[in-house]
Amino acid sequence: MAESEKTGGGTQPLRDVPVEWEALEDAFENNAPEVHSYLHLASGEVLRVVDGIADPEMHARIASDASYLRIEPVSSREQYRWMERFIPMVEDPELRAQLANAIDGKGAFRRFKDVLIGFASERERWFAFRSERLRVFMEAWLSAHGLRGIARATWNVESSGRPQLPITQEALGGRRTRGAETLRRQLKEALDGLGARDLEKVVAFAEFVKARRVARGFVLRTDSSPQESAPSHAEEPEDPDYEPPSSQQRAAGRGG
């Protein structure tokens, strides 16, 4: 039997909990005020509650249920620091300058991502860097709650032993799971009505999702954790109440 790991206090062993790492990562980076995410401690599934969509009574029930743990997302301020730390790692001085300008003021996250669209290799390096930072935060969060993430078992659809969630994402009004072929068909139908400029944006975003999955796969393989199939939809982590510092403020901070 493996030797028990200790918590930060050094008194209690960490409790193993199955983790759906990719869904947990999405929850950690999405700090929109109307979105509330919970980890189900028995199954490892992540439940997302959206104000205005979910039944308020169900939300209250989840919040008071000890089998769910509220996920505390990474703040926009911290995610902004990740961009600041990544920029000096870029070798191309012109790209470094573009990225430094992109993170100046409101809209920094989107501008930073837009600049990287034209630099595939640096974009993948950014996704890998960001995933590593998220993983550190996730593991620290789990440890702070006396938990240790382990590989989540892959359950056969017909398996009667699969733990059942008292509340499902569908019951909360979330999007129902659809097959890949159905989604591809719906995407094709949507693309037929778009112009060249809109198609460029769709292609760029598809490349963004693909590159991000490659980066995640690299990070997860280093820890032998399972890779999940759900795509990310946390495109913009910027908190509307967070005002990124200006270039003058950042320069003053470095001088201090």
Backbone torsions as a table, in degrees:
resi	resn	phi	psi	omega
1	MET	NA	135.6	-177.3
2	ALA	-65.7	144.4	179.9
3	GLU	-69.2	134.7	-177.0
4	SER	-68.3	138.8	173.8
5	GLU	-87.2	153.8	-177.3
6	LYS	-104.0	156.3	175.6
7	THR	-79.4	177.5	-179.5
8	GLY	-57.2	-31.3	-179.7
9	GLY	-77.6	-16.0	177.2
10	GLY	75.8	18.3	-176.6
11	THR	-117.0	-32.8	-176.4
12	GLN	-115.6	137.4	176.5
13	PRO	-69.0	148.4	177.7
14	LEU	-72.4	141.3	178.4
15	ARG	-91.4	127.1	179.0
16	ASP	-70.4	134.9	177.5
17	VAL	-138.1	131.7	178.8
18	PRO	-67.3	141.0	-175.2
19	VAL	-129.7	130.3	170.7
20	GLU	-90.7	87.7	-165.7
21	TRP	-57.5	-42.0	-175.5
22	GLU	-68.7	-41.3	177.6
23	ALA	-65.5	-36.9	178.6
24	LEU	-66.6	-38.9	178.3
25	GLU	-62.9	-42.9	177.2
26	ASP	-59.1	-41.7	-179.0
27	ALA	-66.9	-36.6	-178.6
28	PHE	-69.4	-30.9	-177.0
29	GLU	-93.2	-9.3	-179.6
30	ASN	-97.6	99.9	-179.4
31	ASN	-108.8	28.9	174.2
32	ALA	-61.3	133.9	-174.4
33	PRO	-61.9	-23.7	-177.9
34	GLU	-88.8	-2.3	-178.2
35	VAL	-107.7	130.2	179.6
36	HIS	-127.7	125.0	-177.0
37	SER	-116.1	146.3	-177.5
38	TYR	-134.9	141.6	175.3
39	LEU	-98.9	125.3	176.4
40	HIS	-84.7	115.9	-168.9
41	LEU	-69.2	-20.7	-179.5
42	ALA	-86.7	-42.1	-174.4
43	SER	-99.7	-21.5	-176.5
44	GLY	82.2	2.5	179.4
45	GLU	-77.6	150.8	179.1
46	VAL	-105.8	126.9	180.0
47	LEU	-107.0	129.9	-178.2
48	ARG	-111.8	125.4	179.8
49	VAL	-112.0	125.1	-178.4
50	VAL	-113.6	123.0	178.7
51	ASP	-57.5	136.2	179.1
52	GLY	90.9	-13.7	178.4
53	ILE	-115.1	-47.5	-179.4
54	ALA	-73.7	150.0	174.4
55	ASP	-65.9	121.7	-178.9
56	PRO	-55.2	-34.2	-179.8
57	GLU	-67.7	-38.4	177.7
58	MET	-67.2	-38.9	178.6
59	HIS	-60.7	-44.9	179.1
60	ALA	-62.8	-38.1	-179.8
61	ARG	-65.4	-43.0	179.3
62	ILE	-63.4	-45.8	-176.9
63	ALA	-61.5	-28.0	-177.6
64	SER	-98.2	-1.0	-177.8
65	ASP	-90.5	121.7	-177.4
66	ALA	-67.7	-14.6	179.3
67	SER	-80.8	-7.5	175.8
68	TYR	-110.4	141.2	176.8
69	LEU	-119.6	122.9	-179.4
70	ARG	-65.6	129.7	-179.4
71	ILE	-88.3	129.3	-179.4
72	GLU	-99.4	103.0	-175.9
73	PRO	-66.4	158.5	176.9
74	VAL	-70.8	134.5	-176.9
75	SER	-67.4	155.5	175.5
76	SER	-60.6	-34.9	179.3
77	ARG	-60.0	-45.1	-179.6
78	GLU	-69.1	-40.7	178.8
79	GLN	-65.0	-30.8	175.2
80	TYR	-65.6	-40.5	179.3
81	ARG	-61.1	-33.5	178.6
82	TRP	-61.8	-41.3	177.8
83	MET	-63.0	-42.9	179.0
84	GLU	-60.0	-39.9	-177.9
85	ARG	-74.1	-28.6	-178.4
86	PHE	-75.4	-37.5	-173.5
87	ILE	-54.1	-46.0	179.4
88	PRO	-63.9	-15.9	-180.0
89	MET	-81.2	-12.0	-179.6
90	VAL	-78.4	127.0	-175.7
91	GLU	-77.9	-35.2	-177.6
92	ASP	-71.5	114.1	-177.1
93	PRO	-62.1	-33.5	179.7
94	GLU	-67.9	-43.4	178.1
95	LEU	-66.1	-39.3	176.9
96	ARG	-56.6	-44.5	-179.2
97	ALA	-65.4	-40.6	178.8
98	GLN	-62.5	-43.1	-179.1
99	LEU	-67.6	-38.9	178.4
100	ALA	-62.8	-39.3	177.3
101	ASN	-70.1	-35.2	-176.4
102	ALA	-64.2	-31.9	-175.9
103	ILE	-91.8	15.1	-179.3
104	ASP	-87.8	102.9	174.9
105	GLY	88.1	-170.6	-175.2
106	LYS	-59.3	142.8	-178.2
107	GLY	84.5	13.6	-174.0
108	ALA	-59.9	-42.3	-175.5
109	PHE	-63.2	-46.1	-178.5
110	ARG	-67.6	-42.2	-179.7
111	ARG	-64.2	-40.8	178.3
112	PHE	-58.8	-46.9	179.7
113	LYS	-64.3	-40.3	-179.4
114	ASP	-63.6	-38.9	178.5
115	VAL	-62.4	-41.7	-176.2
116	LEU	-72.2	-14.9	-178.9
117	ILE	-56.6	-35.3	-178.9
118	GLY	-85.5	4.4	-177.6
119	PHE	-132.0	83.6	-171.7
120	ALA	-56.4	-46.8	-175.9
121	SER	-66.9	-41.5	178.5
122	GLU	-69.3	-32.6	178.4
123	ARG	-64.9	-42.8	178.0
124	GLU	-65.5	-38.0	176.9
125	ARG	-62.5	-38.6	178.6
126	TRP	-64.8	-44.5	179.5
127	PHE	-61.6	-40.9	178.6
128	ALA	-64.5	-45.0	179.0
129	PHE	-60.0	-46.3	-178.0
130	ARG	-66.2	-40.3	178.2
131	SER	-64.0	-37.7	177.1
132	GLU	-62.4	-43.0	179.5
133	ARG	-64.5	-42.0	178.4
134	LEU	-62.7	-40.5	-179.1
135	ARG	-62.9	-40.7	177.3
136	VAL	-59.8	-45.1	-180.0
137	PHE	-65.0	-41.1	-179.2
138	MET	-63.5	-44.9	-178.8
139	GLU	-67.5	-37.0	177.5
140	ALA	-65.6	-39.4	179.2
141	TRP	-65.0	-44.9	178.3
142	LEU	-60.9	-46.2	-179.2
143	SER	-61.9	-38.5	179.9
144	ALA	-63.6	-24.2	178.3
145	HIS	-100.4	15.2	177.6
146	GLY	72.3	28.1	-176.3
147	LEU	-120.8	155.9	173.8
148	ARG	-134.3	122.7	-178.9
149	GLY	-72.7	134.9	176.8
150	ILE	-126.9	167.2	179.8
151	ALA	-59.3	131.0	179.3
152	ARG	-83.5	128.3	-177.0
153	ALA	-63.3	145.7	174.6
154	THR	-91.7	117.0	-174.6
155	TRP	-98.2	136.9	173.0
156	ASN	-71.3	141.0	-177.1
157	VAL	-56.3	-33.2	-176.8
158	GLU	-89.7	-0.6	-178.5
159	SER	-67.3	126.0	-179.5
160	SER	-82.7	-9.9	-177.6
161	GLY	-88.7	-0.3	-178.4
162	ARG	-66.9	129.9	178.2
163	PRO	-63.3	138.6	-177.8
164	GLN	-102.7	135.9	176.0
165	LEU	-78.1	133.8	175.2
166	PRO	-60.2	-31.8	179.6
167	ILE	-129.6	134.4	179.7
168	THR	-105.0	162.0	177.3
169	GLN	-62.2	-34.7	178.9
170	GLU	-64.2	-39.2	-179.9
171	ALA	-65.7	-25.2	179.1
172	LEU	-83.9	-2.4	179.6
173	GLY	92.4	10.4	179.8
174	GLY	-75.6	176.4	-179.1
175	ARG	-69.2	136.3	178.0
176	ARG	-77.6	148.4	179.4
177	THR	-70.4	131.3	178.8
178	ARG	-124.3	151.8	-179.4
179	GLY	-67.3	155.4	-177.7
180	ALA	-61.2	-40.2	-178.6
181	GLU	-64.7	-39.2	178.1
182	THR	-63.4	-42.8	179.6
183	LEU	-65.1	-40.1	178.6
184	ARG	-63.0	-40.3	179.5
185	ARG	-65.0	-42.5	179.1
186	GLN	-66.0	-37.0	178.1
187	LEU	-65.0	-42.7	179.5
188	LYS	-61.1	-42.7	179.5
189	GLU	-63.4	-38.5	179.5
190	ALA	-68.3	-37.4	-178.0
191	LEU	-67.1	-29.5	-177.5
192	ASP	-59.8	-25.1	-177.4
193	GLY	-99.3	8.4	-176.3
194	LEU	-101.2	149.2	175.9
195	GLY	-85.5	177.8	-175.4
196	ALA	-60.5	-42.0	-177.7
197	ARG	-65.0	-42.7	178.9
198	ASP	-67.9	-36.7	178.4
199	LEU	-63.8	-36.2	176.0
200	GLU	-58.3	-43.2	-179.2
201	LYS	-66.0	-40.3	179.8
202	VAL	-64.2	-45.1	179.3
203	VAL	-62.2	-42.6	180.0
204	ALA	-62.0	-41.6	-179.6
205	PHE	-69.4	-37.5	177.4
206	ALA	-61.9	-40.5	177.0
207	GLU	-65.6	-36.1	177.8
208	PHE	-60.9	-47.3	-179.5
209	VAL	-65.0	-42.8	-179.4
210	LYS	-62.9	-46.3	-179.5
211	ALA	-64.4	-36.6	-179.4
212	ARG	-66.8	-37.8	178.3
213	ARG	-65.9	-37.6	177.0
214	VAL	-61.6	-44.0	180.0
215	ALA	-63.7	-42.7	179.2
216	ARG	-63.1	-41.7	-179.8
217	GLY	-60.3	-39.6	178.3
218	PHE	-62.2	-46.2	-177.7
219	VAL	-66.8	-43.3	-176.7
220	LEU	-70.0	-34.4	-179.8
221	ARG	-64.8	-30.5	179.9
222	THR	-66.3	-18.0	179.9
223	ASP	-116.2	8.1	179.3
224	SER	55.9	35.1	177.5
225	SER	-94.1	152.8	-176.3
226	PRO	-70.1	149.7	175.1
227	GLN	-102.0	132.5	179.9
228	GLU	-97.6	167.6	-173.7
229	SER	-101.8	-8.0	-176.1
230	ALA	-73.8	129.0	178.8
231	PRO	-73.8	158.7	179.0
232	SER	-80.9	146.6	173.9
233	HIS	-131.3	10.8	176.2
234	ALA	-90.1	75.6	-172.8
235	GLU	-76.2	-35.7	-171.9
236	GLU	-127.3	104.2	-175.4
237	PRO	-81.9	-2.1	-170.2
238	GLU	-69.5	124.7	176.4
239	ASP	-76.3	128.6	-179.1
240	PRO	-60.9	-20.4	-179.8
241	ASP	-92.1	-3.6	-178.3
242	TYR	-97.4	127.3	179.0
243	GLU	-109.0	105.4	179.9
244	PRO	-60.0	150.1	-179.5
245	PRO	-68.8	154.1	176.4
246	SER	-79.1	171.4	179.5
247	SER	-62.9	-34.8	178.5
248	GLN	-66.0	-40.8	180.0
249	GLN	-67.1	-39.3	179.0
250	ARG	-66.2	-39.6	178.5
251	ALA	-64.4	-39.6	178.3
252	ALA	-64.9	-38.2	178.5
253	GLY	-64.3	-39.5	178.0
254	ARG	-68.0	-33.7	180.0
255	GLY	-68.8	-28.9	-179.9
256	GLY	-78.9	NA	NA
